[in-house]
């Protein structure tokens, strides 16, 4: 769930960057871009930590 959310949030960031590069029109400013990228990073870290915890519990360690 967190990994999918991370992918969606990063896709929003990537679309904004692509629009800015190709058309010059963006729908987010610099601060909101930073916050979206930060949110994608946090969601990704949470997903990886949950996956690691699940693996550790599954292995019995």
C-alpha positions in Angstrom: 0.0 0.0 0.0 2.7 2.5 1.0 4.8 1.5 -2.1 1.9 2.2 -4.4 1.2 5.5 -2.7 4.8 6.4 -3.1 4.7 5.6 -6.8 1.5 7.7 -7.2 3.0 10.7 -5.4 6.2 10.4 -7.3 4.3 10.2 -10.6 2.6 13.5 -9.7 6.0 15.0 -9.2 7.4 13.6 -12.4 4.4 14.9 -14.4 4.9 18.4 -13.0 8.6 18.3 -13.9 7.9 17.0 -17.4 5.2 19.7 -18.0 7.6 22.4 -16.8 10.4 21.1 -19.1 8.3 20.6 -22.2 5.6 23.3 -22.0 6.8 25.8 -19.4 3.5 25.4 -17.5 3.6 23.8 -14.1 0.8 23.3 -11.6 3.0 23.3 -8.5 5.5 25.8 -7.2 8.9 25.1 -5.8 7.9 24.6 -2.2 5.0 22.3 -3.1 7.3 20.3 -5.5 9.7 19.8 -2.6 6.9 18.7 -0.3 5.6 16.2 -2.8 9.0 14.7 -3.4 9.6 14.6 0.4 6.2 12.8 0.8 7.2 10.3 -1.9 10.5 9.7 -0.2 8.9 9.2 3.2 6.2 6.8 1.8 9.0 4.8 0.1 11.0 4.5 3.3 7.9 3.4 5.3 7.2 0.8 2.6 10.7 -0.6 2.7 10.8 -0.6 6.5 7.5 -2.5 6.7 8.7 -5.0 4.1 11.9 -5.5 6.1 9.9 -6.0 9.3 7.6 -8.5 7.7 10.6 -10.5 6.3 12.3 -10.4 9.7 9.1 -11.7 11.4 8.6 -14.3 8.8 12.2 -15.6 9.3 11.6 -15.8 13.0 14.4 -13.4 13.9 
